[in-house]
């Protein structure tokens, strides 16, 4: 029987869907604890109970998101073997060190989160806040360490290929600290805070539009907005570094993202447009003269390598990376605009909680960060094709010989759709819409187990 | 054999034991959730949830630890096992996902009774299936039916795990986890009547586990001859089996006289002994007879680094893990609801 989807494509789609699902919970697991700790810290500083309520509410959101992130991450660790056993046989050791540290960081995070979520009345406020801080830091560390693995796949270092084509002379530290690592880590870390921050901002802004006087949501806004004003410029800067890094280390990816066919001196920046014919032509779109050369190398006349310079069998697809890149940059620019607006309002000492136009913009921007995260991840993954390890191992040589992968693909789609929709319902009902219980006794505000 | 290979193999063994002792009973608790009955049905379920909620994610990390250490240090074994046992592993992963998600949804805020019931069904059923599949995978490795030549699996995708031996190993795993869960909860329960409920369950489960142990041994003589030969053929093996049996008897006795806090330790020691006996019976192999520990090593040069990283990690994490257990398990929990 011929499968509907061939096994390689099924494996790639399953991995893409698993990662695309997990990444949303991963960024939440990185950023939400940070917000929660901020709120709790504000409570100890001001003794304003509204911040305590906020910390409780955000902690509850964190608990759901972390749990789903933990299990979807577990799935991924198994999928590495179930889908890409030949990659793991070759590179397991090389990516083992960051994954080992990630495992340790995740363990610490799980322990600290257990104390944070269930220990409100069991440990002292100091220990409680400290456990929250450990959750926030180890969450961020986990994300950075996973990025180290992805950076290895983009710019592999720390080994040689011997006569039999096998990886040998392994140097774990070189494989850990690859050229792409700091660039990608900075970009992903700021992306996590920016995307989750915008989602949180949008949710609370929506409530404020309905009920402008709500102290709870006003407090939430006051905590999130400064974070965004700090993070968004860093996001822009790290993105610029990432593009310059690609120009040197992964020129094919940059060329695909920019749909640049011919190697050009003084290359134009393409905004919008639909690449056709494998990137040889672009429909529509605006060319900004020499701008790409400047962005890639800091020099308007420098040479940017085009796709034509790569043999057809190692040339990445163009359509997806280019469109995804446009989406990412577009979302980022809009977010930067909203953050700048907020900064301006704060600078002019205008209460942004009651600026209805700002609130409307914030609501519309809520999904932008998460969309940008997905798009950016598509750029880096699809832009590396056909390689699983750039220049070393092809995706098609890494896939499992197991037949019938379409069934596990269908099963994963079903499971993720189910989990995603339940999480969405739970978050909207339990974290966002519930009337604040600020006047309740401390015991009733505990977010332990719900009543049966 | 290289001392670092030993160190990593040993660390892997510790990971499996700790997962069995911590993550195992969390799975077992899901089964008791399903089997909750009698006048204290609701209290039983609440006790189970209270016991798991703060610690299940930390417990679950032992499984991640095993996976990561395996693909780091023994990547060839990780690859071969992932190919040959793709089907049961994929099903176990499905079970792990559904169980974790169901527990989280149940614990963090689903209020409608019908929805809660549905998710608690998912939670219980996946808690039931997952240990069986994990045990089946473990059992399959010892059957000698999975063949690997030059790192390539040549025996297809059904070898090993489709034998009765592998499924009995799965049943044995389930029985052990369920026993552990009942003993742990009996020890934690504040209400003596509730403790008695779990005492009765623990006694039954322990007897069922004993029956499974006998069945597994019998079927191993037919379907896992090499494993059986090691189990029967050496002095240490008899010693370990005798110790395991004694621990089981002591656990039964302690349960009988309601010494739950000590029973918790003997029962854990018993489960650890079972895992270790299996580990040693595998005779330094990941897959009998083709994939030895030595031949599964990814790169000899990297093993010291992994050993040191995990040793250093243990220095930080074990005190933290101990603190977590101290916070939530030392004194009876105040009800949050």
Interface residues (C-beta under 8 A of the other chain):
Chain A: X60 X63 X64 X66 X67 X68 X70 X71 X72 X73 X74 X75 X77 X78 X79 X80 X81 X82 X85 X86 X88 X89 X90 X91 X92 X93 X95 X96 X97 X99 X100 X101 X102 X103 X104 X106 X107 X108 X110 X111 X112 X113 X114 X115 X117 X118 X119 X121 X122 X123 X167 X168 X170 X172 X400 X401 X402 X403 X408 X411 X415 X419 X422 X426 X429 X430 X446 X448 X449 X450 X451 X452
Chain B: X42 X45 X46 X49 X50 X53 X54 X55 X57 X58 X60 X61 X63 X64 X65 X67 X68 X69 X71 X72 X73 X75 X76 X78 X79 X80 X81 X82 X83 X86 X89 X90 X93 X94 X96 X97 X98 X100 X101 X103 X104 X105 X107 X108 X109 X110 X111 X151 X153 X157 X298 X299 X301 X302 X305 X306 X309 X310 X313 X316 X317 X320 X321 X323 X324 X327 X328 X334 X336 X337
